[in-house]
């Protein structure tokens, strides 16, 4: 990944983590990797629910809306990653697991837009 794309992704994840904290959630981990399976952008806690967050950041010129980025294959991979995280951290929380998507749109001018959709997969 290029440095510019990496920086864009980090910026979007920073905005997403801030949005989750403002919503009363606790960010537990960022960029958690599970071997060859992949990476969870943000792991958070919402009460007694574990929340696995996929963050997609797009600039104003992008054709695809960030929310379109979670395909059925990506959703299945996120569920698998959530299972790996639970196994590595002592079991499932009492409230279960939810997979959320946070889309960050960075227009050419003006403030970024952060959309948080709960329970996408």
WOMO-V564910 format. One line per field, one symbol per residue. ss: DSSP state (~ for helix, > for strand, _ for the rest). psi: psi as a letter, one per 30 degrees, with the letter a starting at -180 (. if undefined). A space follows every 10 residues. Layout:
BEGIN
ss: ???
psi: ???
END
This chain:
BEGIN
ss: __~~~~~~~~ ~~~~~~~~~~ ~~___>>>>> >>>>___>>> >>>>>>__>> >>>>>>>>>_ _____~~~~_ _~~~~~~~~~ ~~~~~~~~__ ______>>>> >>>>>>____ __>>>>>___ _
psi: kleeeeeeee eeeeeeeeee efgglkkelk hkkibfeakk ekklkjbgkk kjkkkkkklf fkekkefffj leeeeeeeee eeeeeeefgg lklffakkkl kjkjkjleka llkjkjkkhf .
END
